[in-house]
Amino acid sequence: MVNMRLKGNVVIVTGAGGGIGSATVKLFLAEGAKVVAADWNEVVLEQLANNLQHQANLICMTVDVSKRESVQQLIRQTCEAFGKVDVLINNAGITNDAMLKNMTTEQFESVIQVNLTGVFNSTQEAATHMVGQGHGKIINTTSVSGVYGNVGQTNYAAAKAGVIGMTKTWAKELGRKNINVNAVAPGFIETPMVKKMPDHIITRMESTIPLGRLGQPEDIAKAYLFLASDDANYINGHVLHVDGAILM
Ligand SMILES: NC(=O)c1ccc[n+]([C@@H]2O[C@H](COP(=O)([O-])OP(=O)(O)OC[C@H]3O[C@@H](n4cnc5c(N)ncnc54)[C@H](O)[C@@H]3O)[C@@H](O)[C@H]2O)c1
């Protein structure tokens, strides 16, 4: 019999309708998890649900992680439906690139609001619940941009670097409560977020990756799975780079 690594676990995936999110939902369902797929885009959630018909273990919910009340509702509805929250994957994210001289305050703040405050909102609400139940796993999504910086991404790099800081802080604050907090740092992954970049930039990027190709959404989903599983019970405060060694 196949060993299901998440059997009985309740997992919330934010940004679930996107490239990495939907690959994660599929993999986690196959590994026996009960999954709450959360996204602010109803259309992509509907597409996901249609692709995964007859899934008793899947619930799709609209949420805007940048809005506190919306996240509170997500946690409340998850508990009503499945009784607990074992794993939170803070995967929702946006880009809104511009060079420093051109970046507007609105552009800066929009990315901070989703990619940094959104992770804070979701984690604070979920962690309160996890402390009460005595266990949990929180997995944040940072980026190579947050580790090394990236041209045109002042806002994104600031938010993703902040996510690393929060990951390490929460690993220290929540470790004794039996809650592991880790992060995954994807390189360049073939999803709608990257596909909207100009072709020549993508080609140039590919040439700098030692593995010679962009990553696939499933590469990140598998890293999330490892950190969510019992195999990672003694891993805490770690940033797992999944990037083909694009930068070392
Ligand atoms: N694709 C890459 O190369 C790459 C690289 C590094 C990091 N990442 C990170 O991985 C994560 C997933 O990215 P992806 O490539 O799958 O992008 P994507 O654009 O395909 O998916 C992101 C999803 O997040 C959702 N979302 C955005 N704002 C939201 C909000 N406020 N509330 C709820 N949902 C929201 C979007 O609707 C979308 O479905 C993001 O955090 C991103 O920053 C991606």
The ligand as an SDF file (V2000), in Angstrom:
LIG
                    3D

 44 48  0  0  0  0  0  0  0  0999 V2000
    7.0390   31.5850   -9.8850 N   0  0  0  0  0  0  0  0  0  0  0  0
    8.2250   31.8950   -9.3990 C   0  0  0  0  0  0  0  0  0  0  0  0
    9.2240   31.8870  -10.1150 O   0  0  0  0  0  0  0  0  0  0  0  0
    8.3970   32.2580   -7.9510 C   0  0  0  0  0  0  0  0  0  0  0  0
    9.7030   32.5050   -7.5020 C   0  0  0  0  0  0  0  0  0  0  0  0
    9.8950   32.8120   -6.1680 C   0  0  0  0  0  0  0  0  0  0  0  0
    8.8150   32.8740   -5.3060 C   0  0  0  0  0  0  0  0  0  0  0  0
    7.5630   32.6300   -5.7740 N   0  0  0  0  0  0  0  0  0  0  0  0
    6.4640   32.7180   -4.8220 C   0  0  0  0  0  0  0  0  0  0  0  0
    5.6750   31.5460   -4.8770 O   0  0  0  0  0  0  0  0  0  0  0  0
    4.3340   31.8570   -4.5210 C   0  0  0  0  0  0  0  0  0  0  0  0
    3.3780   31.3180   -5.5790 C   0  0  0  0  0  0  0  0  0  0  0  0
    3.6910   31.9670   -6.8000 O   0  0  0  0  0  0  0  0  0  0  0  0
    3.2210   31.4610   -8.2430 P   0  0  0  0  0  0  0  0  0  0  0  0
    4.4080   31.5260   -9.1170 O   0  0  0  0  0  0  0  0  0  0  0  0
    2.4400   30.2040   -8.1450 O   0  0  0  0  0  0  0  0  0  0  0  0
    2.3030   32.6940   -8.6650 O   0  0  0  0  0  0  0  0  0  0  0  0
    0.8500   32.7430   -9.3050 P   0  0  0  0  0  0  0  0  0  0  0  0
    0.6700   34.1490   -9.7100 O   0  0  0  0  0  0  0  0  0  0  0  0
    0.6700   31.6610  -10.2930 O   0  0  0  0  0  0  0  0  0  0  0  0
   -0.0680   32.4150   -8.0380 O   0  0  0  0  0  0  0  0  0  0  0  0
   -0.2370   33.2690   -6.9550 C   0  0  0  0  0  0  0  0  0  0  0  0
   -1.6590   33.1130   -6.4650 C   0  0  0  0  0  0  0  0  0  0  0  0
   -1.8270   33.9480   -5.3060 O   0  0  0  0  0  0  0  0  0  0  0  0
   -3.1160   34.5220   -5.3820 C   0  0  0  0  0  0  0  0  0  0  0  0
   -3.1460   35.7430   -4.5750 N   0  0  0  0  0  0  0  0  0  0  0  0
   -2.5150   36.9080   -4.8290 C   0  0  0  0  0  0  0  0  0  0  0  0
   -2.8130   37.8180   -3.8880 N   0  0  0  0  0  0  0  0  0  0  0  0
   -3.6490   37.2140   -3.0020 C   0  0  0  0  0  0  0  0  0  0  0  0
   -4.2990   37.6440   -1.8290 C   0  0  0  0  0  0  0  0  0  0  0  0
   -4.1770   38.8990   -1.3620 N   0  0  0  0  0  0  0  0  0  0  0  0
   -5.0630   36.7670   -1.1540 N   0  0  0  0  0  0  0  0  0  0  0  0
   -5.2090   35.4980   -1.6140 C   0  0  0  0  0  0  0  0  0  0  0  0
   -4.6340   35.0410   -2.7480 N   0  0  0  0  0  0  0  0  0  0  0  0
   -3.8570   35.8870   -3.4260 C   0  0  0  0  0  0  0  0  0  0  0  0
   -3.3240   34.8040   -6.8540 C   0  0  0  0  0  0  0  0  0  0  0  0
   -4.6930   34.9530   -7.1790 O   0  0  0  0  0  0  0  0  0  0  0  0
   -2.6960   33.5680   -7.4940 C   0  0  0  0  0  0  0  0  0  0  0  0
   -3.6470   32.5520   -7.7310 O   0  0  0  0  0  0  0  0  0  0  0  0
    4.2830   33.3850   -4.3480 C   0  0  0  0  0  0  0  0  0  0  0  0
    4.4130   33.7150   -2.9830 O   0  0  0  0  0  0  0  0  0  0  0  0
    5.5000   33.8590   -5.1090 C   0  0  0  0  0  0  0  0  0  0  0  0
    5.9720   35.0940   -4.6490 O   0  0  0  0  0  0  0  0  0  0  0  0
    7.3270   32.3250   -7.0790 C   0  0  0  0  0  0  0  0  0  0  0  0
  1  2  1  0
  2  3  2  0
  2  4  1  0
  4  5  1  0
  4 44  2  0
  5  6  2  0
  6  7  1  0
  7  8  2  0
  8  9  1  0
  8 44  1  0
  9 10  1  0
  9 42  1  0
 10 11  1  0
 11 12  1  0
 11 40  1  0
 12 13  1  0
 13 14  1  0
 14 15  2  0
 14 16  1  0
 14 17  1  0
 17 18  1  0
 18 19  2  0
 18 20  1  0
 18 21  1  0
 21 22  1  0
 22 23  1  0
 23 24  1  0
 23 38  1  0
 24 25  1  0
 25 26  1  0
 25 36  1  0
 26 27  1  0
 26 35  1  0
 27 28  2  0
 28 29  1  0
 29 30  1  0
 29 35  2  0
 30 31  1  0
 30 32  2  0
 32 33  1  0
 33 34  2  0
 34 35  1  0
 36 37  1  0
 36 38  1  0
 38 39  1  0
 40 41  1  0
 40 42  1  0
 42 43  1  0
M  CHG  2   8   1  16  -1
M  END
$$$$
